[in-house]
Amino acid sequence: MENTYILTLSCPDRPGIVHAVSGLLLVRGCNIEEAQQFNDHATGLFFMRVQFVCQDAAALVDGTDLAGALADLAGRFDMQHALHAAGEPMRTVIFVSREGHCLNDLLFRCKSGLLNLDVRAIISNHRDFYQLAASYNIPFHHLPLTRETKAKVEARQMEIVEAEGAELVVLARYMQILSNDMCQKLAGRAVNIHHSFLPSFKGAKPYYQAHDRGVKLIGATAHYVTADLDEGPIIEQAVARVDHTHEVEDLTAVGRDTESQVLARAVKWVSERRVLLNGHKTVVFQ
């Protein structure tokens, strides 16, 4: 991925955007490897992701030429844009409680080279996974949380996130509700995973409730975190079929597998700059 960069952008839709972007890169000797775009007719917005290679791109990006040209382009088209080196791992902090299937899956995928993440820290309100973190040589922060200490703990959590320069925070089955203030501070960079029974089967032991009702589908949803609990912009979802022969333990196992896979796909797409926010929805360039 050396000399490979990713440009993402969004702006009001109008003629000439693709031509302007491709022309800007062409005159600077860049070769486009992948380009995807989406015109949202409902909102009138245009979204684009461009992956390109340029032997002199490092000088262009680190200097002022490309940055200045993009700034001019953004001004012309009222555009929001971001430019990143494709091979640079995304700095990430993972939150977890007492269910470790998603955490374990993410760490294994990172170690195997399947996720381009730099996991800087693991934060938990329990000690259960400090040995797992140590096995991957990742700092583990045990921050017990109660109603009385919530504000203080969240302040410490944000200190860690900012100190590590985290672009991404993953709630890998972190069973605590973030405050509105915390959600605002993490807006656009925190991803959560939960079972897709909601709004049914709320609270404790959802799989017991689902088994009691004889559900036939088990699902999982990965979404950005907002102050509206479990209602943030959706990144990925999946379902798995079950039947009357499945006991509660079977449903739970299927649910955990589905959650792990859905979260891994969502995190992968985010780390590859394939997910763009579109109001209360997302555009995902797979």
C-alpha positions as CSV (number, residue, x, y, z in Angstrom):
1,M,0.0,0.0,0.0
2,E,3.0,2.3,-0.3
3,N,2.3,5.5,-2.1
4,T,-1.4,4.6,-2.0
5,Y,-4.0,7.2,-0.6
6,I,-7.7,7.3,-0.1
7,L,-9.7,10.5,-0.7
8,T,-13.3,10.6,0.6
9,L,-15.7,13.4,0.0
10,S,-19.3,14.6,0.2
11,C,-21.0,17.7,-1.1
12,P,-24.2,18.9,-2.7
13,D,-24.7,17.1,-6.0
14,R,-23.9,19.0,-9.2
15,P,-22.3,18.3,-12.6
16,G,-18.5,18.2,-12.9
17,I,-17.5,16.8,-9.5
18,V,-16.0,13.5,-10.8
19,H,-14.3,15.4,-13.6
20,A,-12.8,17.9,-11.2
21,V,-11.5,15.2,-8.8
22,S,-10.1,13.0,-11.4
23,G,-8.5,15.9,-13.2
24,L,-6.9,17.2,-10.0
25,L,-5.3,13.9,-9.5
26,L,-4.3,13.4,-13.1
27,V,-2.3,16.6,-13.4
28,R,-0.3,15.6,-10.3
29,G,0.7,12.2,-11.8
30,C,-1.7,10.1,-9.6
31,N,-3.2,6.9,-10.9
32,I,-6.8,6.1,-9.7
33,E,-7.0,2.4,-8.7
34,E,-10.6,2.4,-7.3
35,A,-13.4,4.9,-7.4
36,Q,-16.9,4.7,-6.1
37,Q,-19.7,7.3,-6.0
38,F,-23.3,7.6,-4.9
39,N,-25.9,10.3,-5.6
40,D,-28.5,10.5,-2.9
41,H,-31.5,11.9,-4.7
42,A,-33.5,12.1,-1.5
43,T,-31.0,14.6,0.1
44,G,-29.3,16.0,-3.1
45,L,-25.9,14.9,-1.7
46,F,-23.0,13.3,-3.6
47,F,-20.5,10.9,-2.0
48,M,-17.3,9.6,-3.4
49,R,-14.3,7.4,-2.4
50,V,-11.2,7.4,-4.5
51,Q,-8.1,5.2,-3.9
52,F,-5.1,6.3,-5.9
53,V,-1.3,5.8,-6.3
54,C,1.3,8.4,-6.9
55,Q,5.0,7.9,-6.7
56,D,5.4,11.5,-5.6
57,A,2.2,11.4,-3.4
58,A,4.1,11.6,-0.1
59,A,5.6,14.9,-1.0
60,L,2.3,16.1,-2.3
61,V,0.4,15.1,0.8
62,D,3.0,16.2,3.4
63,G,3.5,19.4,1.5
64,T,1.0,22.0,0.4
65,D,0.3,21.2,-3.2
66,L,-2.4,18.5,-3.0
67,A,-3.8,19.9,0.3
68,G,-4.1,23.3,-1.2
69,A,-5.7,22.0,-4.4
70,L,-8.2,20.0,-2.4
71,A,-9.0,23.0,-0.3
72,D,-9.7,25.0,-3.4
73,L,-11.9,22.2,-4.8
74,A,-13.8,22.0,-1.5
75,G,-14.5,25.7,-1.7
76,R,-15.8,25.4,-5.2
77,F,-18.2,22.5,-4.5
78,D,-19.0,23.2,-0.8
79,M,-17.3,19.9,-0.1
80,Q,-16.3,18.0,3.0
81,H,-13.2,15.8,2.3
82,A,-10.5,13.8,4.0
83,L,-7.2,12.3,2.7
84,H,-5.5,9.4,4.3
85,A,-2.6,7.0,3.6
86,A,-4.2,3.7,2.7
87,G,-1.6,1.6,4.5
88,E,-1.6,3.5,7.8
89,P,-3.4,1.5,10.5
90,M,-6.3,3.2,12.1
91,R,-5.6,4.0,15.8
92,T,-8.3,2.3,17.8
93,V,-9.4,1.9,21.4
94,I,-11.8,-1.0,22.3
95,F,-14.3,-1.0,25.2
96,V,-15.5,-4.3,26.6
97,S,-17.4,-5.6,29.6
98,R,-17.7,-9.3,30.4
99,E,-18.6,-10.9,27.0
100,G,-15.4,-11.3,25.1
101,H,-16.4,-12.9,21.8
102,C,-16.2,-9.7,19.8
103,L,-13.0,-8.5,21.4
104,N,-11.3,-11.9,20.9
105,D,-12.4,-11.9,17.2
106,L,-11.2,-8.4,16.5
107,L,-7.8,-9.0,18.2
108,F,-7.3,-12.2,16.2
109,R,-8.1,-10.6,12.9
110,C,-5.7,-7.8,13.7
111,K,-2.9,-10.2,14.5
112,S,-3.7,-12.2,11.3
113,G,-3.5,-9.1,9.2
114,L,-7.2,-9.1,8.3
115,L,-7.9,-5.7,10.0
116,N,-5.7,-2.7,9.5
117,L,-6.0,-1.5,13.0
118,D,-3.5,-0.2,15.6
119,V,-5.3,-1.2,18.8
120,R,-3.8,1.2,21.3
121,A,-5.8,0.3,24.4
122,I,-8.5,-1.9,25.8
123,I,-10.9,-0.3,28.4
124,S,-13.2,-2.4,30.6
125,N,-15.3,-2.0,33.7
126,H,-14.3,-5.6,34.6
127,R,-11.0,-7.4,34.9
128,D,-12.0,-10.5,32.9
129,F,-9.8,-9.8,29.8
130,Y,-6.7,-8.3,31.1
131,Q,-4.8,-11.5,30.4
132,L,-6.1,-11.6,26.8
133,A,-5.0,-8.0,26.4
134,A,-1.5,-8.9,27.8
135,S,-1.2,-11.8,25.3
136,Y,-1.5,-9.2,22.5
137,N,0.8,-6.7,24.3
138,I,-2.0,-4.2,24.5
139,P,-2.5,-1.8,27.5
140,F,-5.5,-2.8,29.6
141,H,-7.4,-0.1,31.6
142,H,-9.7,-1.4,34.3
143,L,-12.2,1.4,35.2
144,P,-15.0,0.1,37.4
145,L,-18.1,2.2,36.9
146,T,-21.1,3.0,39.1
147,R,-23.8,5.6,38.8
148,E,-21.9,7.8,41.3
149,T,-18.6,7.5,39.4
150,K,-19.9,7.6,35.8
151,A,-18.8,11.1,35.0
152,K,-15.4,10.7,36.5
153,V,-14.8,7.3,34.7
154,E,-16.0,8.7,31.4
155,A,-13.6,11.6,31.7
156,R,-10.8,9.2,32.3
157,Q,-11.9,7.1,29.3
158,M,-11.8,10.2,27.1
159,E,-8.4,11.0,28.4
160,I,-7.2,7.6,27.2
161,V,-8.9,7.9,23.8
162,E,-7.4,11.3,23.2
163,A,-3.9,10.4,24.5
164,E,-3.8,7.4,22.1
165,G,-5.0,9.6,19.2
166,A,-7.8,7.1,18.5
167,E,-9.7,7.7,15.3
168,L,-12.0,4.8,16.2
169,V,-13.6,3.6,19.4
170,V,-15.2,0.1,19.2
171,L,-17.8,-0.9,21.8
172,A,-17.2,-4.6,21.6
173,R,-20.1,-5.6,23.9
174,Y,-19.5,-2.8,26.4
175,M,-22.6,-3.1,28.5
176,Q,-22.8,0.5,29.7
177,I,-24.8,3.3,28.3
178,L,-22.6,6.3,27.4
179,S,-23.7,9.7,28.5
180,N,-25.0,12.3,26.0
181,D,-21.8,14.2,26.5
182,M,-19.6,11.2,25.8
183,C,-21.7,10.4,22.7
184,Q,-21.2,13.9,21.4
185,K,-17.4,13.8,22.0
186,L,-17.2,10.4,20.1
187,A,-19.6,11.4,17.3
188,G,-18.7,9.8,14.1
189,R,-15.9,7.6,15.5
190,A,-17.5,5.2,17.9
191,V,-19.1,1.9,16.6
192,N,-21.3,-0.3,18.7
193,I,-22.7,-3.9,18.2
194,H,-25.9,-5.3,19.6
195,H,-28.4,-8.1,18.9
196,S,-31.1,-7.1,16.4
197,F,-34.0,-8.3,18.6
198,L,-34.5,-4.6,19.6
199,P,-36.9,-3.0,20.2
200,S,-38.2,-6.4,21.4
201,F,-36.6,-8.4,24.2
202,K,-34.9,-5.5,26.0
203,G,-32.9,-5.8,29.1
204,A,-31.2,-8.8,30.6
205,K,-31.1,-12.3,29.0
206,P,-32.5,-11.4,25.6
207,Y,-31.8,-14.8,24.2
208,Y,-33.9,-16.4,27.0
209,Q,-36.8,-14.1,26.0
210,A,-36.3,-14.9,22.3
211,H,-36.3,-18.6,23.0
212,D,-39.4,-18.3,25.0
213,R,-41.1,-16.6,22.0
214,G,-39.8,-19.1,19.5
215,V,-37.9,-16.7,17.3
216,K,-36.8,-18.0,13.9
217,L,-34.2,-15.3,13.1
218,I,-31.3,-14.0,15.1
219,G,-29.5,-10.9,14.0
220,A,-26.9,-8.3,14.8
221,T,-26.5,-4.6,14.0
222,A,-23.3,-2.5,14.0
223,H,-23.9,1.2,14.1
224,Y,-22.4,4.5,15.0
225,V,-23.0,5.6,18.6
226,T,-25.4,8.5,19.2
227,A,-27.2,9.8,22.2
228,D,-30.3,7.9,21.0
229,L,-29.6,4.5,22.4
230,D,-29.0,1.8,19.7
231,E,-30.5,4.1,17.0
232,G,-27.3,5.5,15.4
233,P,-26.5,5.3,11.7
234,I,-26.4,1.6,10.7
235,I,-23.2,0.3,9.1
236,E,-23.8,-3.4,8.8
237,Q,-26.4,-6.1,9.7
238,A,-26.9,-9.8,9.3
239,V,-29.3,-12.5,10.3
240,A,-29.0,-16.3,11.0
241,R,-31.9,-18.7,10.8
242,V,-32.8,-20.9,13.8
243,D,-35.7,-23.2,14.6
244,H,-37.5,-25.0,17.4
245,T,-34.7,-27.4,18.0
246,H,-32.3,-24.7,19.2
247,E,-32.0,-24.4,23.0
248,V,-31.1,-21.1,24.7
249,E,-27.4,-22.0,24.6
250,D,-27.6,-22.6,20.9
251,L,-29.3,-19.3,20.2
252,T,-26.7,-17.5,22.3
253,A,-23.8,-19.2,20.3
254,V,-25.4,-18.3,17.0
255,G,-25.9,-14.7,18.2
256,R,-22.3,-14.4,19.4
257,D,-21.0,-15.6,16.0
258,T,-23.3,-13.2,14.1
259,E,-22.3,-10.3,16.3
260,S,-18.6,-11.0,15.9
261,Q,-18.9,-11.2,12.1
262,V,-21.0,-8.1,11.7
263,L,-18.8,-6.0,13.9
264,A,-15.6,-7.2,12.1
265,R,-17.1,-6.3,8.8
266,A,-18.2,-2.9,10.0
267,V,-14.8,-2.1,11.6
268,K,-13.0,-3.3,8.5
269,W,-15.0,-0.9,6.3
270,V,-14.5,2.0,8.7
271,S,-10.8,1.4,8.8
272,E,-10.6,1.3,5.0
273,R,-12.5,4.7,4.9
274,R,-15.5,3.0,3.1
275,V,-18.1,4.4,5.4
276,L,-19.4,8.0,5.0
277,L,-22.1,9.5,7.2
278,N,-25.2,10.6,5.5
279,G,-27.4,12.2,8.2
280,H,-29.0,9.4,10.2
281,K,-27.8,6.9,7.6
282,T,-24.5,5.8,6.1
283,V,-23.1,5.3,2.7
284,V,-20.9,2.1,2.6
285,F,-18.6,1.6,-0.4
286,Q,-17.9,-2.1,-0.2
